[in-house]
Amino acid sequence: MDGNNKKILVTGGAGYIGSNVCNLLLDKGFEVTVVDNLITGNKELVPIKAELVICDIADEKKIEKILNDKNIDLVIHFAGLIRVDESIKEPTKYNEFNFEKSKKFFNVCFKNKIDKIIFSSSASVYGNPNKQKVLESDTLNPLNPYALSKLNLEKFLIEKSKKTNIKYVILRYFNVAGADEKLRSGLISKFSTHLIKRACEVAVGKRNELIINGNDYDTKDGTPVRDFIHVSDLSDIHLITTEYLLKNGESEIFNCGYGKGYSVKEVVDNLNEILEKKIEFKFGPRRSGDSKMIVANTDKFNSFFSWKPRFNNIKYILKTAIDWEKKIK
């Protein structure tokens, strides 16, 4: 299926993942409208072919006008705040931005007959799982206000779908990294807490040192273990689920990862293997709200859509992240 002039509204399309998804949707012939208040988004990341409307998702009148003027077929909802550390300091702010405002936005969508929603959730809803790989059906136990705000919005969508005809796909992202191979989009943030982003900043001289938070976890080398997925594969997952919902697919929840865990130390070691000059790092205290290990069981999505990732290689992920970091120097 190509876009066939289907009209997609992307909230948070000026962000890292949102802008990558916009590029892919446009490549495939969809019409894309981006809504972003640019609090954390970056105007330069929005593709030229997408129309950017600068407004808040909770501005009900403006959102209603966009939905009607553009005749939107499906909504992909990225907009929200994403820093775990900030959410612990400001839980009320995270509930307001990620849950209350999103509820207002979704209610306007439903009122205006938009019944197909893709929601970018997070693996953080699983908390600190006590198994090697988490399934979509596993117990949910958010450890911080960021994760709780994501889970609350998931529950809201699920409840709404029981009473109305809306269909949703909830995508639980694991650790997203890397950049578009054409370097059209990547992670821009002065305050990123992403390991790979920070490590690449050290590698290109924008940051003096890398601090690894915690080396006393119950893992093989004491550092936390994560499942890293390349942003282009994650974008492909959004394209596939967009096409699925547009063909009247049923509501589903999917993990988005590779099903392989790397410790923080292993990621740094892999980075140092591809760098001419190795980066320095030191260990710092644990961060509040961090899980020791979280790796996806990806069987559900992979079998549901017969999908195979194209960029499942930690060194490739790191190489594209470095290339991007050099580009935005």
C-alpha positions in Angstrom: 0.0 0.0 0.0 1.3 3.5 -0.8 -0.1 6.6 0.8 -2.9 7.1 -1.7 -3.2 10.6 -0.4 -4.2 9.4 3.0 -3.9 12.2 5.5 -1.9 11.7 8.7 -1.7 14.0 11.6 1.5 13.6 13.6 1.7 15.3 17.0 5.3 15.9 18.2 6.5 15.7 14.6 9.3 18.2 15.3 10.8 15.7 17.7 13.4 13.0 17.1 11.2 9.9 16.4 8.3 11.9 15.1 10.3 13.6 12.4 11.9 10.3 11.3 8.4 8.9 10.9 7.2 11.9 9.0 10.0 11.5 6.5 9.1 7.8 5.9 5.4 8.6 5.6 6.1 11.3 3.0 8.5 8.9 1.1 5.6 6.5 0.9 3.1 9.0 -0.5 1.1 10.0 2.6 0.1 13.6 3.3 1.5 14.7 6.6 0.4 17.5 9.0 2.6 18.1 12.1 1.3 19.7 15.3 4.0 20.7 17.7 4.3 23.4 20.3 8.2 23.4 19.8 8.8 23.3 23.6 11.1 20.3 23.0 10.7 19.9 19.3 12.9 21.5 16.6 11.5 23.2 13.6 14.5 22.2 11.4 13.6 18.5 11.8 10.2 18.9 10.3 10.4 17.7 6.6 9.7 20.5 4.0 6.8 18.5 2.5 5.0 18.3 5.8 2.8 21.2 7.0 3.8 22.4 10.4 1.1 23.9 12.7 2.7 25.4 15.8 0.2 24.9 18.5 -0.5 22.9 21.7 -2.3 19.6 21.5 -4.7 20.8 24.2 -5.8 23.8 22.1 -9.1 22.3 21.3 -10.4 24.9 18.8 -7.2 24.8 16.8 -7.0 21.0 16.8 -10.6 20.8 15.7 -10.0 23.1 12.8 -6.9 21.1 11.7 -8.8 17.8 11.8 -11.7 19.2 9.7 -9.7 21.4 7.3 -7.2 18.6 6.6 -9.8 15.7 6.5 -7.4 13.6 8.7 -7.6 9.8 8.3 -5.3 8.7 11.2 -3.4 10.3 14.1 0.0 9.3 15.3 0.6 10.7 18.8 4.2 11.4 19.8 3.8 14.7 21.7 4.9 14.7 25.3 7.8 15.1 27.7 10.3 12.2 27.9 12.9 12.8 30.7 12.6 10.4 33.5 14.8 12.5 35.8 12.7 15.6 35.2 9.5 13.6 35.8 10.7 12.6 39.3 11.3 16.2 40.1 8.1 17.5 38.5 5.5 14.7 38.5 2.5 17.1 38.2 4.0 18.7 35.1 4.4 15.2 33.5 0.8 14.2 34.4 -0.4 17.5 32.9 1.5 17.3 29.6 1.5 13.6 28.9 -1.9 12.6 30.3 -4.3 15.5 30.8 -3.4 17.3 27.6 -3.3 14.1 25.6 -6.8 13.2 26.9 -8.1 16.6 25.7 -6.5 16.0 22.3 -7.9 12.5 21.9 -11.4 13.6 22.9 -11.4 16.3 20.2 -10.3 13.6 17.7 -13.1 11.2 18.8 -15.6 14.0 18.7 -14.6 14.7 15.1 -14.9 11.1 14.0 -11.1 10.3 14.0 -11.2 6.7 15.0 -7.7 5.4 14.2 -4.9 6.3 16.7 -1.3 5.2 17.0 0.2 6.0 20.4 3.9 6.1 21.2 4.2 4.5 24.6 7.2 3.2 26.4 8.8 0.0 27.8 9.1 1.9 31.0 5.5 0.8 31.8 6.9 -2.6 32.7 9.1 -1.2 35.5 11.7 -3.6 36.7 10.7 -7.0 35.2 12.0 -10.1 36.8 12.4 -12.0 33.5 14.8 -12.0 30.6 12.4 -10.6 28.0 9.0 -8.9 28.6 5.8 -9.7 26.8 3.0 -7.2 26.0 0.8 -9.2 28.4 3.2 -9.0 31.4 2.6 -7.1 34.6 2.8 -3.3 34.3 4.6 -1.5 37.1 5.8 2.0 36.2 8.7 3.2 38.4 8.5 6.9 37.7 6.0 9.6 36.8 7.0 9.6 33.1 6.2 5.9 32.9 3.0 6.3 34.8 1.8 9.1 32.5 2.3 6.7 29.5 0.4 3.9 31.2 -2.5 6.1 32.2 -2.9 7.2 28.6 -2.8 3.6 27.4 -5.6 2.8 29.9 -7.6 5.8 28.7 -7.4 4.6 25.1 -8.2 1.0 25.9 -11.3 2.1 28.0 -12.5 4.4 25.2 -12.2 1.7 22.6 -14.5 -0.5 24.7 -17.3 2.1 24.5 -16.8 3.5 21.0 -15.6 2.2 17.6 -12.1 3.7 17.9 -9.1 1.4 17.0 -5.7 2.0 18.4 -2.2 0.6 18.1 -0.1 1.2 21.2 3.7 0.9 20.6 5.9 0.4 23.6 9.3 1.7 22.6 12.5 0.3 24.1 15.7 2.4 23.7 15.6 4.3 20.4 18.9 5.4 18.9 20.7 6.2 15.7 19.8 8.5 12.9 18.2 8.3 9.4 20.8 7.0 6.9 20.3 10.1 4.8 21.0 12.2 7.9 17.7 14.0 7.4 16.8 13.6 11.1 18.3 12.6 14.4 18.4 13.5 18.0 18.8 17.2 18.8 18.7 18.0 22.5 20.9 20.0 24.8 19.6 18.1 27.8 19.4 14.5 26.5 19.7 11.7 29.0 20.0 9.1 26.2 23.2 7.1 26.7 24.2 6.9 23.0 23.5 10.6 22.4 25.7 11.5 25.4 28.4 9.1 24.4 28.5 10.5 20.9 28.7 14.0 22.2 31.8 13.0 24.1 33.2 11.3 21.0 32.9 14.5 18.9 34.1 16.8 21.6 30.9 18.5 22.7 31.0 16.9 26.2 34.0 16.3 28.3 33.2 12.9 29.8 30.6 10.2 30.0 29.1 9.3 33.4 27.6 5.8 33.6 24.9 5.8 36.2 25.4 2.8 38.4 27.8 -0.1 38.2 26.3 -2.2 41.1 23.2 -3.6 39.3 22.6 -7.3 39.3 23.8 -7.7 35.7 26.8 -9.3 34.0 29.0 -6.2 34.4 27.0 -4.2 37.0 25.6 -1.7 34.5 22.0 -1.6 33.4 20.9 -3.7 30.3 18.8 -2.2 27.6 17.3 -3.2 24.2 18.4 -0.7 21.6 16.3 -0.2 18.4 17.4 1.9 15.4 15.1 4.8 14.8 14.6 3.8 11.1 13.3 0.4 12.1 11.0 2.0 14.6 9.8 4.3 11.8 9.1 1.3 9.7 7.0 -0.2 12.5 4.9 3.1 12.5 4.4 2.8 8.7 3.3 -0.8 9.0 0.9 -0.1 11.8 -0.5 3.0 10.0 -1.2 0.8 6.9 -2.7 -1.9 9.2 -5.2 0.5 10.9 -6.1 2.2 7.6 -7.1 -1.3 6.3 -9.4 -1.6 9.4 -7.1 -3.6 11.6 -8.2 -4.3 15.2 -6.7 -2.6 18.3 -3.3 -4.0 19.3 -0.3 -3.4 21.6 3.2 -4.2 20.4 6.7 -4.1 21.9 9.2 -2.2 19.7 12.7 -3.5 20.2 15.1 -6.2 18.9 14.9 -8.7 21.7 18.6 -8.4 22.5 20.1 -6.7 25.5 23.3 -4.7 25.7 24.7 -3.4 29.0 25.6 0.3 29.1 29.3 -0.8 29.4 28.9 -3.0 26.3 27.5 -0.1 24.3 30.5 2.1 25.3 32.9 -0.7 24.4 31.3 -1.1 21.0 31.5 2.6 20.4 35.2 2.6 21.3 35.8 -0.1 18.8 34.6 2.1 15.9 36.3 5.3 17.2 39.9 6.3 16.4 40.2 7.9 19.8 38.4 6.1 22.6 36.1 8.1 24.9 36.6 8.3 28.6 33.9 7.3 31.1 33.5 7.1 34.8 30.9 5.5 37.0 28.4 7.7 38.9 25.5 6.9 41.3 22.4 5.1 40.1 19.6 7.3 38.7 16.3 7.2 40.6 13.6 5.4 38.6 15.9 3.3 36.4 15.3 -0.4 35.8 18.2 -2.8 35.9 17.3 -4.7 32.8 14.6 -4.3 30.2 14.6 -6.3 27.0 11.7 -6.9 24.6 10.1 -10.1 23.6 9.4 -9.1 20.0 7.7 -12.2 18.8 4.2 -10.7 18.6 5.0 -7.9 16.2 7.5 -9.9 14.1 5.1 -12.8 13.6 1.9 -10.6 13.2 3.5 -8.7 10.3 6.2 -11.2 9.2 8.6 -8.3 9.9 12.4 -8.4 10.1 14.4 -5.3 11.2 17.0 -3.9 8.7 19.3 -2.1 11.1 19.7 -4.6 13.9 23.4 -4.0 14.5 24.7 -2.0 17.5 27.7 -0.8 15.6 25.5 0.5 12.8 23.3 2.3 15.3 26.3 3.9 16.9 27.9 4.9 13.5 24.7 6.7 12.4 24.4 8.4 15.8 28.1 9.7 15.5 27.5 10.8 11.8 24.5 12.8 13.0 26.3 14.3 15.9 29.1 15.5 13.6 26.5 16.9 11.1 24.9 19.1 13.8 28.2 20.3 15.2 
